[in-house]
Amino acid sequence: MQLLHGCKKNDRESQRLLYQHYYGYAMSICVRYCRSYEESKEIVNDGFMKVFKKLDQHETESSFKAWLRRIMINSAIDHYRKEVKHYHHSELEQQIVPGTVSNSALDDLSYAELIGMVQRLSPGYRAVFNLHVIDGFTHEEISGILGISEGTSKSNLMKARENLKKMLKKMNRGDLYSKYV
C-alpha cells in the first residue's frame, strides 16, 4: 500500500490521509472502552501516534487493519490503567430477576444506544466486557492485560452483564419485560 510507504517516510500528507481513512474504524474500537466521545478521541489520537512511531514494525504481509485494531485496543487499555485510580467502582446494589428482555426492546436498540449502555458501565466492567465479548480475549488473556486475576475477570464480566440487563429492563419500562420474566 503506497499510503503506508509514504507514512514510513514521515510524509505528513500520507499520515493525514491514513488518519482520515481509518479514523472511523479506530473510533469504533475506542468508543467502546470510554465514558465519553471526547475521551475516545484522545485515545484514538494517542493510538495513531503509536501507529506512526511503530509503523516499521508492521509486516506488509499482515493486515494493516488488524494491526491498527490491536494498537487501538492497547491504547484504550493503557488509558484505562492510567485513569483507573480516578474512577470509583460501584457495586451492583440489587440482583436482576432472571429472565429475558423482550425482543421488541432488543429489536429497537440502536448501535448508539448499545454503546451508550456499555459506556455507563464502570471502567473495570467495561474493559472486561469489551475484551471478552467484543474482542474475543479469554479470561486468562484479560487477566494478563489488565493485571487482575482470572476470577476477577469472570466476576467483572458477570456483573457487567447484570448491569446491562438492568439497563435494558429500565429501557423497556417494565411493560413488555414482565411478560417474559
C-alpha positions in Angstrom: 0.0 0.0 0.0 1.6 3.2 -1.2 0.0 5.3 1.7 1.8 3.1 4.3 5.0 3.5 2.4 4.6 7.3 2.5 3.9 7.2 6.2 7.0 5.2 6.8 9.0 8.0 5.2 7.2 10.5 7.6 5.3 12.2 4.8 2.8 14.4 6.5 0.2 14.2 3.7 0.3 10.4 3.7 -0.1 10.4 7.5 -3.1 12.8 7.3 -4.7 10.6 4.6 -4.1 7.4 6.6 -5.6 9.1 9.7 -8.7 10.3 7.8 -9.2 6.9 6.1 -9.0 4.8 9.4 -10.3 7.4 11.9 -13.9 6.0 11.9 -12.7 2.4 12.3 -10.3 3.4 15.2 -13.1 5.4 16.8 -15.5 2.5 16.7 -13.0 0.5 18.7 -12.0 3.1 21.2 -15.5 4.4 21.9 -16.4 1.1 23.5 -13.8 1.5 26.1 -14.5 5.0 27.2 -17.1 7.0 29.1 -17.3 9.8 26.6 -16.7 10.7 22.9 -14.0 13.2 24.0 -12.1 10.5 25.9 -12.4 8.3 22.8 -10.9 11.0 20.6 -7.9 11.3 22.9 -7.3 7.6 22.8 -7.6 7.5 19.0 -5.1 10.3 18.7 -2.7 8.5 21.1 -3.2 5.3 19.1 -2.4 7.0 15.8 0.8 8.5 17.4 1.8 4.9 18.2 1.0 3.8 14.7 3.2 6.4 13.1 6.0 5.7 15.6 5.9 1.9 15.2 4.9 1.6 11.5 8.3 0.0 10.8 7.2 -2.9 13.0 4.1 -3.6 10.8 4.7 -6.5 8.5 3.4 -5.9 5.0 2.1 -9.5 4.7 -0.3 -8.9 7.7 -3.4 -6.9 7.6 -2.9 -3.3 8.5 -6.5 -3.0 9.8 -5.9 -5.9 12.2 -2.6 -4.3 13.4 -4.3 -1.0 13.8 -7.1 -2.6 15.8 -4.6 -4.2 18.2 -2.9 -0.8 18.7 -6.2 0.9 19.4 -7.2 -1.7 21.9 -3.9 -1.5 23.6 -4.1 2.3 23.7 -7.5 2.1 25.3 -6.2 -0.4 27.9 -3.2 1.8 28.6 -5.6 4.7 29.1 -7.7 2.6 31.4 -4.7 1.6 33.5 -3.6 5.3 33.8 -7.0 6.6 34.7 -8.4 3.7 36.8 -7.3 5.3 40.1 -9.7 8.3 39.3 -12.8 6.1 38.8 -15.0 5.0 41.6 -16.2 1.4 41.3 -19.7 1.0 42.4 -21.1 -2.4 43.3 -24.4 -3.7 41.9 -27.0 -2.7 44.5 -29.6 -5.4 43.7 -29.7 -8.6 41.8 -31.6 -8.9 38.5 -34.5 -11.2 38.3 -33.6 -14.0 35.9 -35.4 -13.8 32.6 -35.1 -12.4 29.1 -35.7 -9.0 27.8 -38.5 -8.7 25.2 -37.5 -9.0 21.6 -39.1 -5.6 20.9 -36.6 -3.8 23.2 -33.7 -5.6 21.6 -35.0 -5.0 18.1 -35.4 -1.3 18.7 -31.9 -1.0 20.3 -29.6 1.1 18.1 -25.9 0.8 18.0 -25.6 4.2 19.6 -27.8 3.2 22.5 -25.9 -0.1 23.0 -22.6 1.8 23.0 -24.1 4.3 25.4 -25.1 1.5 27.8 -21.6 -0.1 27.6 -20.1 3.4 28.3 -22.2 3.6 31.5 -20.5 0.5 32.9 -17.8 1.1 35.5 -14.3 1.1 33.8 -13.4 -2.3 35.1 -16.6 -3.9 34.0 -16.5 -2.1 30.6 -12.9 -3.2 29.9 -13.6 -6.8 30.7 -16.9 -6.8 28.8 -15.3 -5.3 25.6 -12.2 -7.5 25.8 -14.1 -10.7 26.3 -17.4 -10.3 24.5 -16.5 -8.0 21.6 -12.8 -8.6 21.1 -12.7 -12.3 21.9 -10.0 -12.4 24.5 -10.0 -15.3 27.1 -10.2 -14.6 30.8 -6.6 -15.7 31.1 -5.5 -13.1 28.5 -7.6 -10.4 30.1 -6.0 -11.1 33.5 -2.6 -10.5 31.9 -3.7 -7.4 30.0 -5.4 -5.7 33.0 -3.3 -7.2 35.8 -6.2 -8.8 37.5 -6.9 -12.4 38.4 -9.0 -14.7 36.1 -11.6 -14.9 38.9 -11.9 -11.1 38.9 -12.2 -11.0 35.2 -15.0 -13.6 35.3 -16.8 -11.7 38.1 -16.5 -8.4 36.3 -18.0 -9.9 33.2 -20.9 -11.4 35.1 -21.5 -8.0 36.8 -21.2 -6.1 33.5 -23.9 -8.4 32.0 -26.1 -7.9 35.0 -25.8 -4.2 34.8 -26.6 -4.3 31.1 -29.7 -6.4 31.8 -30.7 -3.9 34.4 -30.3 -1.0 31.9 -32.3 -3.0 29.2 -35.1 -3.6 31.8 -35.2 0.2 32.6 -35.2 1.0 28.9 -38.2 -1.3 28.4 -40.1 0.4 31.2 -41.2 -2.9 32.6 -44.3 -3.2 30.4 -43.1 -5.9 28.0 -40.3 -7.2 30.2 -42.7 -8.5 32.8 -44.3 -10.8 30.2 -41.1 -12.7 29.8 -39.7 -12.9 33.4 
